[in-house]
């Protein structure tokens, strides 16, 4: 379903999903040099930092915003078939993984140009992707249920995601915020989700705090998602 969504979205285009890749490349190429100048950063280290963070952010943000309409968009299929509700969440995850694999080529290109170090820490990319995917399923399930019941949440989530983009160290680095680092970095769960994948992409080991936070959120999130799904799964079709 996720693969067919990609095919349907880019049907009759010449380069398909690579339009998104070109858009990402243009954004990073222009904004990277601009913000490197604004923040007085060396482009050799700043562009890999920006491209890795932005590449990871796109599927995370997309998974949240798309989940707000997952069940509503699939209303016809849900009412006419026995497809499990979670299948639509998995389809959204697969779709965003495919988009990530396209966009990550921009980072690889930049990493080669600016000679980003590849070492043992790079292997942490694989457990990070698995962990992020596990979290994406429970987040997508909970958001899908809530937004099916309360339609106004869809607009609210879009606004929150936009604000989070600027409040999370994607364009700026944790060391640039001084005393408020605790608020916008340490207490920012999105930063920790970014860090466990972005740091290995840059050849660095993620902070242990990031692993602890993500593992804790994974356990708490799945517990809440299971309870929420078991309680409300039979009402979802009535809310459509």
C-alpha positions as CSV (number, residue, x, y, z in Angstrom):
1,X,0.0,0.0,0.0
2,X,2.8,2.4,0.8
3,X,4.6,1.6,-2.4
4,X,1.4,2.1,-4.4
5,X,0.8,5.4,-2.7
6,X,4.2,6.6,-4.0
7,X,3.5,5.3,-7.5
8,X,0.1,7.0,-7.5
9,X,1.4,10.3,-6.2
10,X,4.0,10.6,-8.9
11,X,2.2,9.0,-11.8
12,X,3.0,10.5,-15.2
13,X,6.0,12.4,-13.9
14,X,9.4,11.9,-15.5
15,X,11.5,11.5,-12.3
16,X,8.9,10.6,-9.8
17,X,9.9,10.9,-6.1
18,X,13.2,12.4,-7.1
19,X,11.3,15.8,-7.4
20,X,11.3,15.7,-3.6
21,X,15.0,14.9,-3.6
22,X,15.7,17.9,-5.9
23,X,13.6,20.1,-3.7
24,X,15.5,19.0,-0.6
25,X,18.9,19.5,-2.4
26,X,17.9,23.0,-3.5
27,X,16.7,23.9,0.0
28,X,19.9,22.7,1.7
29,X,22.1,24.2,-0.9
30,X,20.7,27.7,-0.6
31,X,19.7,27.9,3.0
32,X,22.9,26.0,4.1
33,X,25.3,28.7,2.9
34,X,22.9,31.5,4.0
35,X,22.6,30.2,7.6
36,X,26.3,29.3,7.7
37,X,27.0,33.0,7.1
38,X,24.3,34.2,9.6
39,X,25.5,31.9,12.4
40,X,29.2,32.4,11.4
41,X,29.7,28.6,10.9
42,X,32.2,26.9,8.7
43,X,30.2,25.5,5.7
44,X,32.4,22.4,5.7
45,X,30.9,21.3,9.0
46,X,27.6,23.2,8.9
47,X,26.2,21.8,5.6
48,X,26.6,18.1,6.6
49,X,25.0,19.0,10.0
50,X,22.1,20.8,8.3
51,X,21.6,18.2,5.6
52,X,21.6,15.3,8.0
53,X,19.2,17.0,10.4
54,X,16.8,18.1,7.6
55,X,16.9,14.7,6.0
56,X,15.9,13.0,9.2
57,X,13.3,15.7,10.1
58,X,11.3,15.3,6.8
59,X,10.0,11.8,7.5
60,X,9.4,12.5,11.2
61,X,7.3,15.5,10.5
62,X,5.6,13.9,7.5
63,X,4.7,10.8,9.6
64,X,3.0,13.0,12.2
65,X,1.1,15.2,9.7
66,X,0.0,12.4,7.5
67,X,-1.2,10.3,10.4
68,X,-3.7,13.0,11.3
69,X,-5.7,12.0,8.2
70,X,-4.7,8.3,7.8
71,X,-8.1,6.8,8.8
72,X,-10.2,9.6,7.4
73,X,-8.5,9.3,4.0
74,X,-9.0,5.5,4.0
75,X,-12.6,5.8,5.0
76,X,-13.9,4.0,1.9
77,X,-11.6,1.1,2.3
78,X,-12.2,0.7,6.0
79,X,-16.0,0.6,5.6
80,X,-15.9,-1.9,2.8
81,X,-13.2,-4.3,3.9
82,X,-11.6,-6.1,6.8
83,X,-8.2,-4.5,6.5
84,X,-6.7,-4.0,10.0
85,X,-6.5,-0.3,11.0
86,X,-2.7,-0.6,11.7
87,X,-2.1,-1.6,8.0
88,X,-2.8,2.1,7.0
89,X,-0.3,3.3,9.6
90,X,2.3,0.8,8.3
91,X,1.6,2.0,4.8
92,X,2.4,5.6,5.9
93,X,5.6,4.4,7.5
94,X,6.8,2.5,4.4
95,X,5.9,5.6,2.3
96,X,8.1,7.8,4.5
97,X,10.9,5.4,4.6
98,X,11.0,5.3,0.8
99,X,11.0,9.1,0.7
100,X,13.9,9.1,3.3
101,X,15.9,6.8,1.1
102,X,15.5,9.2,-1.8
103,X,16.4,12.3,0.3
104,X,19.3,10.7,2.1
105,X,21.2,10.7,-1.2
106,X,21.5,14.5,-0.9
107,X,23.3,14.0,2.4
108,X,25.5,11.3,1.0
109,X,26.5,13.7,-1.8
110,X,27.3,16.4,0.7
111,X,29.1,14.0,3.0
112,X,31.4,12.9,0.1
113,X,32.2,16.5,-0.9
114,X,32.9,17.7,2.6
115,X,34.6,14.4,3.6
116,X,32.4,13.4,6.6
117,X,34.1,10.7,8.6
118,X,32.8,7.1,8.3
119,X,33.7,5.0,11.3
120,X,32.3,2.4,13.8
121,X,29.7,5.0,15.0
122,X,28.2,5.0,11.5
123,X,26.8,1.5,12.1
124,X,24.5,3.0,14.7
125,X,22.4,4.3,11.8
126,X,20.7,0.9,11.5
127,X,19.5,0.4,15.1
128,X,18.4,4.1,15.1
129,X,16.3,3.6,12.0
130,X,14.7,0.5,13.6
131,X,14.0,2.4,16.8
132,X,12.5,5.4,15.0
133,X,10.3,3.1,12.9
134,X,9.0,1.3,16.1
135,X,8.1,4.7,17.5
136,X,6.5,5.8,14.3
137,X,4.0,3.0,14.5
138,X,2.7,3.9,17.9
139,X,2.8,7.6,17.2
140,X,0.9,7.1,14.0
141,X,-1.7,4.9,15.6
142,X,-2.4,7.3,18.5
143,X,-2.6,10.4,16.2
144,X,-4.8,8.6,13.7
145,X,-7.3,7.7,16.4
146,X,-7.3,11.1,18.1
147,X,-7.7,13.0,14.8
148,X,-10.5,10.7,13.6
149,X,-12.4,11.6,16.8
150,X,-11.4,15.2,17.0
151,X,-11.0,16.7,13.5
152,X,-9.7,20.0,14.8
153,X,-6.5,18.3,16.0
154,X,-5.3,18.0,12.4
155,X,-4.8,21.7,12.0
156,X,-3.4,22.0,15.5
157,X,-0.8,19.3,14.8
158,X,0.3,21.0,11.6
159,X,0.9,24.2,13.6
160,X,2.8,22.4,16.3
161,X,5.0,20.6,13.8
162,X,5.9,23.9,12.1
163,X,6.8,25.5,15.5
164,X,8.8,22.4,16.5
165,X,10.9,22.7,13.3
166,X,12.3,26.1,14.5
167,X,12.5,25.1,18.2
168,X,14.6,22.0,17.5
169,X,18.3,22.2,16.6
170,X,18.1,21.6,12.9
171,X,19.3,25.0,11.5
172,X,21.1,25.9,14.8
173,X,23.4,23.8,17.0
174,X,22.8,23.0,20.7
175,X,25.8,25.1,21.7
176,X,24.3,28.3,20.2
177,X,21.4,28.7,22.7
178,X,23.4,29.2,25.8
179,X,21.4,29.1,29.1
180,X,18.2,27.9,27.5
181,X,19.8,24.7,26.2
182,X,18.1,22.7,28.9
183,X,14.7,23.8,27.7
184,X,15.1,23.6,23.9
185,X,17.6,20.7,23.7
186,X,17.6,18.5,26.8
187,X,13.8,18.7,27.4
188,X,13.0,18.5,23.7
189,X,12.1,14.9,22.8
190,X,12.3,15.6,19.1
191,X,16.0,16.6,19.4
192,X,16.7,13.2,21.0
193,X,14.9,11.4,18.1
194,X,16.9,13.4,15.6
195,X,20.2,12.9,17.5
196,X,20.2,9.1,17.5
197,X,20.2,9.1,13.7
198,X,21.9,12.4,12.8
199,X,25.0,11.8,15.0
200,X,25.8,8.4,13.4
201,X,25.3,9.9,9.9
202,X,28.0,12.4,10.9
203,X,30.3,9.7,12.3
204,X,29.6,10.6,15.9
205,X,28.1,8.6,18.8
206,X,24.7,10.0,20.0
207,X,24.6,11.3,23.5
208,X,23.6,8.5,26.0
209,X,20.8,10.8,27.2
210,X,19.2,10.6,23.8
211,X,19.2,6.8,23.9
212,X,17.6,6.8,27.3
213,X,15.0,9.3,26.4
214,X,14.0,7.5,23.2
215,X,13.9,4.1,24.9
216,X,11.8,5.6,27.7
217,X,9.4,7.2,25.2
218,X,9.2,3.9,23.2
219,X,8.1,1.9,26.3
220,X,5.6,4.5,27.5
221,X,4.3,5.3,24.1
222,X,3.6,1.7,23.1
223,X,1.9,1.0,26.5
224,X,-0.4,4.0,25.9
225,X,-1.0,3.1,22.3
226,X,-2.0,-0.5,23.1
227,X,-4.4,0.7,25.8
228,X,-5.8,3.4,23.6
229,X,-6.2,1.1,20.6
230,X,-7.9,-1.7,22.6
231,X,-10.3,0.7,24.1
232,X,-11.3,2.7,21.0
233,X,-10.7,0.5,17.9
234,X,-14.3,-0.5,17.7
235,X,-15.4,3.2,17.7
236,X,-13.2,4.4,14.9
237,X,-15.6,3.5,12.2
238,X,-18.4,5.3,14.0
239,X,-16.4,8.5,14.1
240,X,-15.9,8.6,10.3
